[in-house]
Amino acid sequence: MIREDEVYKIGRLTKPHGVSGELCMVFTDDVFDRVEADYLLCRMDGILVPFFIEEYRFSGDDVVLMKLEDVDNEEQARRMAGVDVFFPKALACETKDGINSWAYFTGFDVVDVNSGRIGTVRAVNDATMNVLFEVERPQGEMVLLPAVEELIDDIDHKQRKIFMTVPEGLLALDEQD
């Protein structure tokens, strides 16, 4: 059985497209196009179910038309509308061009090489040009950290840890807010 902590959300199936089972998916991460992946996971009745990808084509900056195996008509596609789509973190790690998807790091602990553990990445904010890790501190408050390669010293994929050199004063700025 696939566990929630082994995947991350990459989009949502919104509606059928045509009569042959094709679906519109609004995506936040196009990792399925950047890595060798045969399947996506959909949350169906509370569990993650793998669906093999037959084919897909982009229909905009954040929309893809996707044909999933065993979804062969409009009625079957209609039942899939509104379903969240996930991708395995293990497959997202290695991409064709060697770049990880930032969302892959959701759930990783962030450790400052100078001061120790900062917290856990709860989300990745890539709505602006500067990608930010939304990190939950042990006390429960959230802190935003720049997700830039220049600040990342090492990544332990097995232990799920990101070792960073956080600029002096950055955490203190967040505490003043």
N, C-alpha and C positions, 0 to 999 in steps of 0.2 A: 504494500500500500504506500502511496506517495504522501509524504507529510507536507504540511503547510510551510514549514521552515526550509524545505528543499526547493521551493519555487518562489517566483515573484510575479506580480500582476503586470501584464504587458498591454492589456486592452480589454475591449468588451465587444461582443457580437451585438450588432444593433438591429439588423433586419435582413430578411431574405432579399436576394437580388436575382430576379428571373425565376424560372420554374424548375431548374435542374438541381436545386439544392445549394446553390452558391449563396454565400453570406457576406454582408458588409461588416467589417471589423474596424472600429476606431482604435488605433494603437498609440501607446505612449513610448514604446520601445520597439524598433524594427529588428530586434535581435534574430528573429526567425529568418531574416533575409541575409544576415551577416555570418551565420554559423551553419554548419552542416547539421540540420535538425529535420527529422522526419515527422515530428509530431508536436502538438501543443496540448495543453491540459485545460479542460473546462470544468468549472465547478457545477456539478449536476446533483441536485438533491443533497447538497452538503458534502459531497466527496469530489475529489479531483479525478477526472476521467480523461485518459489520453485519446486524442483524435489524430489520426494520421492525415497529413496534408497531401492532397492530390495535386493541387496547383493553386497559385495565387497571382494577382496582378495589382499594382498600385493604382489607386483612383484619386489620389491627392496626397498632400503632405502628411496626413495622419489617418488615411483611410486605405484599407486594402480589401479587395474582393477575393474571397477565399472559398475554395471547394475542399471540404473535408470528406474523408472516406466514410461511407455508409450514411451520408446525408445526401439523399438522391432526389428529393423533390421539394417543392415549396412548403408543403405542410411540415415536413421534418425540419426544414430550415426555420420556419416560423417558431417552432418549439424551442429553438436555440437562441432566439432573440432575447437580449437582455442578460445573457450569460457572460460572466467574467472569464477572461482568458489568461492563462499563466504559462510561464516558461521555466524549465528546470535550471536552477542556478549552476549546477555542475556543467551543463552544456554551454551556458553563457560565458563561462570563464575563458574559454579559448575561442577567439573569433578568427575569421579568415585573415584579417589584417593585423592580428595580434593585440587589438584594443579590447579591453573589457567593457561591458555595459555598466555604467555607473550604478544602475538599479540592482545589479548583482550583489552589491555590498550591503544591501538591507539585511540587518540582523548581525552584522559584524561588530565586534567591540573595537573602539578607537582608543589607542594607547599613545599618549604623548611621550616621546623618548626622554624628555626631561622631567616631567612631573607625574607620569604614570597614567592609569586608566581614566579616561574622560567619560565614557559612556557607550551606549549602543546606537548604531545607525538605525533609526526607525523609518526614514524615508529619504529619498533623494529629490531635491528640488532642482529641476533643469528647465524651469519656466523662463529663466533669463540666460544671458550669454555665460554667466558665471555659475557653474554647477555647485550646489551646496549640499553637504551632508546635514540632515536634521538629526542631531544626536541627543538622545535622552540621557541626562545625567543621573547618577545613582539617587539623587534627592528628588528626582521626578521632573525637574525643569528641562526645557529644551534649549539647545545651543546650536547655532549654525556655524559650520566649518567649511571653508573652501575645499572643494574636492578637486584639487589640482595635483598633478604628478610631481611638481616641484616640492610639495610639502610631505609627500608620502615617501617614507624611507624604506619600508618593507611591507609585504603582505604575507600573512600566514594563512593560506586557504584551508588547511586542515583544522587549525585552531580557530578559524574565522576571526582573525585580528588584523587591524590596519595599524601600522606603526607610523606615526606622523611627527614631524617637528612643527608644533603649533607656534606661530609667531608670538613672541613675548607680549603680554597684555591683551591678546585677543579674547581669552576667556574672561578676563577681568572686565572688559568692555561689555560683554554680554550680561555679567552679573549686576552691572549698574543700571540696566534697563528696568 
